[in-house]
């Protein structure tokens, strides 16, 4: 976490505090349940408590912090109902995007998606989970854009926000990443052949893998989950 903000950049101190804390929470450097002090954060960044307070509010609005009056602010745990809802909405959107894509897919689109897949295979072979996570993000974003529905990815991002932090706990599982690449290859093949039913089947299998991942993470880290 950046400790100080240069004087010339004080006018953006809210953004700087927000972005640093957001990164630390998203990467699990700050785990669920971790307590945050306005005074301590303000001291670390060399700012007054007001920018920190405003940054805390923004993080709470994103479901990442729980601000408790007269008590310590804490990093929110994972919510199983929110995760289930996000998964449901994301699958519905992506299937419609894939069906739209199959109606217009061409060789140029195919080449661009294959380039992304080749990079996925390379980073998985190296065991670079962080790079794979980035390429996975790009893969789904590219499909939305090339299917003619770029705004759909904004809705998908909202859904991903509920589960991306959780999935950090499984990024080092090389075998799982390899399976996800195979799923991506099946989705890409269905798009290339413009087979909408096959694309939907591959997508449903792809997203179903998340269920077992969540169950495994819950079993290992139940303390990170909110009571329902």
C-alpha positions as CSV (number, residue, x, y, z in Angstrom):
1,X,0.0,0.0,0.0
2,X,1.3,3.5,-0.9
3,X,2.2,5.3,2.3
4,X,2.3,8.9,1.2
5,X,0.6,11.1,-1.4
6,X,2.7,13.8,-3.0
7,X,1.5,17.3,-2.1
8,X,0.7,18.1,-5.7
9,X,-1.7,15.2,-5.8
10,X,-3.6,16.0,-2.6
11,X,-6.7,17.0,-4.5
12,X,-7.1,13.4,-5.6
13,X,-6.4,11.9,-2.2
14,X,-9.8,10.3,-2.0
15,X,-9.2,8.4,-5.2
16,X,-5.7,7.4,-4.1
17,X,-6.9,6.0,-0.8
18,X,-9.8,4.3,-2.4
19,X,-7.7,2.6,-5.1
20,X,-5.1,1.4,-2.7
21,X,-7.6,0.0,-0.3
22,X,-9.6,-1.5,-3.1
23,X,-6.5,-3.3,-4.5
24,X,-5.6,-4.6,-1.1
25,X,-9.1,-5.9,-0.4
26,X,-9.5,-7.4,-3.9
27,X,-6.1,-9.1,-3.7
28,X,-6.9,-10.3,-0.1
29,X,-3.9,-8.5,1.3
30,X,-6.7,-7.3,3.6
31,X,-8.8,-10.4,4.4
32,X,-12.5,-10.5,5.4
33,X,-12.8,-9.3,9.0
34,X,-9.7,-7.2,9.0
35,X,-10.3,-3.9,11.0
36,X,-9.5,-0.5,9.5
37,X,-8.9,2.7,11.4
38,X,-9.6,6.1,9.8
39,X,-6.8,7.6,11.9
40,X,-4.2,4.9,11.0
41,X,-5.0,5.0,7.3
42,X,-4.9,8.8,7.3
43,X,-1.5,8.7,8.9
44,X,-0.2,6.1,6.4
45,X,-1.3,8.3,3.5
46,X,-0.4,11.7,5.0
47,X,-3.9,13.0,4.6
48,X,-6.7,14.2,6.9
49,X,-9.4,11.8,8.0
50,X,-12.1,13.2,5.7
51,X,-10.6,11.7,2.4
52,X,-10.3,8.4,4.2
53,X,-13.9,8.6,5.4
54,X,-15.1,9.3,1.9
55,X,-13.0,6.4,0.5
56,X,-14.5,4.1,3.1
57,X,-18.0,5.1,2.0
58,X,-17.2,4.3,-1.6
59,X,-15.8,0.9,-0.6
60,X,-18.9,0.2,1.5
61,X,-21.1,1.1,-1.5
62,X,-19.2,-1.6,-3.5
63,X,-19.9,-4.1,-0.8
64,X,-16.3,-4.4,0.3
65,X,-16.4,-2.6,3.7
66,X,-18.8,-2.6,6.6
67,X,-18.9,0.7,8.4
68,X,-20.2,0.4,12.0
69,X,-20.9,3.6,13.9
70,X,-18.7,3.8,17.1
71,X,-17.1,0.5,16.1
72,X,-14.2,-0.5,13.9
73,X,-14.7,-0.5,10.1
74,X,-14.1,-4.0,8.8
75,X,-13.6,-5.7,5.5
76,X,-16.8,-7.5,4.5
77,X,-16.8,-11.2,4.2
78,X,-18.1,-13.1,1.2
79,X,-21.9,-13.4,0.9
80,X,-23.2,-16.7,-0.5
81,X,-26.6,-15.2,-1.5
82,X,-24.8,-12.4,-3.4
83,X,-22.4,-14.9,-5.1
84,X,-25.4,-17.1,-6.2
85,X,-27.2,-14.2,-7.6
86,X,-24.2,-12.9,-9.5
87,X,-23.6,-16.3,-11.0
88,X,-27.2,-16.6,-12.1
89,X,-27.2,-13.2,-13.8
90,X,-23.8,-13.6,-15.4
91,X,-24.7,-17.0,-17.0
92,X,-27.9,-15.5,-18.4
93,X,-26.1,-12.6,-19.9
94,X,-23.2,-14.5,-21.4
95,X,-25.4,-17.1,-23.0
96,X,-27.4,-14.4,-24.8
97,X,-24.1,-12.8,-25.8
98,X,-22.8,-16.1,-27.2
99,X,-25.9,-16.7,-29.2
100,X,-25.7,-13.2,-30.7
101,X,-22.1,-13.9,-31.5
102,X,-22.8,-17.1,-33.3
103,X,-25.0,-15.2,-35.7
104,X,-22.3,-12.9,-36.9
105,X,-19.0,-14.7,-36.1
106,X,-16.4,-14.5,-38.9
107,X,-12.7,-15.3,-39.5
108,X,-11.4,-12.0,-38.3
109,X,-13.1,-12.4,-34.9
110,X,-11.9,-16.0,-34.7
111,X,-8.3,-14.9,-35.3
112,X,-8.4,-12.3,-32.5
113,X,-10.0,-14.7,-30.0
114,X,-7.4,-17.4,-30.9
115,X,-4.6,-15.0,-30.2
116,X,-6.0,-14.5,-26.7
117,X,-6.3,-18.3,-26.2
118,X,-2.7,-18.8,-27.2
119,X,-1.5,-16.4,-24.6
120,X,-3.7,-18.2,-22.0
121,X,-2.0,-21.5,-22.8
122,X,1.4,-19.9,-22.5
123,X,0.8,-18.3,-19.0
124,X,-0.9,-21.4,-17.7
125,X,2.1,-23.5,-18.7
126,X,4.3,-21.0,-16.8
127,X,2.0,-21.2,-13.7
128,X,1.3,-17.5,-13.9
129,X,-2.2,-17.3,-12.3
130,X,-2.3,-13.5,-12.2
131,X,-1.6,-13.2,-15.9
132,X,-4.2,-15.9,-16.6
133,X,-6.8,-14.0,-14.6
134,X,-6.2,-10.9,-16.8
135,X,-6.4,-12.9,-20.0
136,X,-9.6,-14.6,-18.8
137,X,-11.1,-11.2,-18.2
138,X,-10.1,-10.1,-21.7
139,X,-11.5,-13.3,-23.3
140,X,-15.0,-12.6,-22.0
141,X,-14.8,-8.9,-22.7
142,X,-13.7,-9.6,-26.3
143,X,-16.6,-11.9,-26.9
144,X,-19.1,-9.2,-25.7
145,X,-17.5,-6.6,-27.9
146,X,-17.2,-8.8,-31.0
147,X,-20.7,-10.1,-30.5
148,X,-22.1,-6.6,-30.8
149,X,-22.9,-6.1,-27.1
150,X,-20.1,-4.2,-25.5
151,X,-22.4,-2.8,-22.8
152,X,-23.2,-6.3,-21.6
153,X,-19.7,-6.6,-20.2
154,X,-20.5,-3.7,-17.8
155,X,-23.2,-5.8,-16.4
156,X,-20.9,-8.8,-16.3
157,X,-18.3,-6.8,-14.4
158,X,-20.9,-6.0,-11.7
159,X,-21.5,-9.8,-11.3
160,X,-17.8,-10.6,-11.4
161,X,-17.1,-8.2,-8.6
162,X,-19.0,-10.5,-6.2
163,X,-16.8,-13.5,-6.9
164,X,-13.4,-12.2,-8.2
165,X,-12.1,-11.5,-4.7
166,X,-13.2,-15.0,-3.6
167,X,-11.4,-16.6,-6.6
168,X,-8.1,-15.1,-5.6
169,X,-8.0,-18.0,-3.1
170,X,-7.8,-20.5,-6.0
171,X,-5.5,-18.6,-8.5
172,X,-2.6,-20.8,-7.7
173,X,-4.4,-24.0,-8.8
174,X,-2.7,-24.7,-12.1
175,X,-4.8,-27.7,-12.9
176,X,-8.0,-25.7,-12.5
177,X,-6.6,-22.9,-14.8
178,X,-5.8,-25.6,-17.4
179,X,-9.4,-26.8,-17.3
180,X,-10.7,-23.3,-17.7
181,X,-8.6,-22.8,-20.8
182,X,-10.1,-26.0,-22.3
183,X,-13.5,-24.6,-21.6
184,X,-12.5,-21.4,-23.4
185,X,-11.3,-23.4,-26.3
186,X,-14.7,-25.2,-26.6
187,X,-16.5,-21.8,-26.4
188,X,-14.2,-20.4,-29.1
189,X,-14.7,-23.5,-31.3
190,X,-18.5,-23.2,-31.0
191,X,-18.3,-19.5,-32.0
192,X,-16.1,-20.3,-34.9
193,X,-18.5,-22.9,-36.2
194,X,-21.5,-20.6,-35.3
195,X,-23.2,-23.4,-33.2
196,X,-25.2,-21.5,-30.6
197,X,-26.4,-24.6,-28.7
198,X,-22.8,-25.9,-28.4
199,X,-21.7,-22.5,-27.2
200,X,-24.3,-22.5,-24.5
201,X,-23.5,-26.0,-23.4
202,X,-19.8,-25.1,-23.2
203,X,-20.5,-21.9,-21.3
204,X,-22.8,-23.7,-18.8
205,X,-20.0,-26.2,-18.1
206,X,-17.5,-23.4,-17.7
207,X,-19.5,-21.5,-15.1
208,X,-20.5,-24.7,-13.3
209,X,-16.9,-25.2,-12.3
210,X,-17.2,-22.1,-10.1
211,X,-19.7,-24.0,-7.9
212,X,-17.1,-26.6,-6.8
213,X,-14.5,-23.9,-6.3
214,X,-16.8,-22.0,-4.0
215,X,-17.6,-25.1,-2.0
216,X,-14.0,-25.9,-1.6
217,X,-13.0,-22.4,-0.6
218,X,-15.9,-22.3,1.9
219,X,-14.8,-25.5,3.5
220,X,-11.2,-24.2,3.9
221,X,-12.0,-20.6,4.8
222,X,-15.5,-20.6,6.4
223,X,-14.3,-17.7,8.6
224,X,-14.2,-15.5,5.5
225,X,-18.0,-15.9,4.8
226,X,-20.9,-13.9,6.3
227,X,-23.5,-15.8,8.2
228,X,-26.8,-16.2,6.3
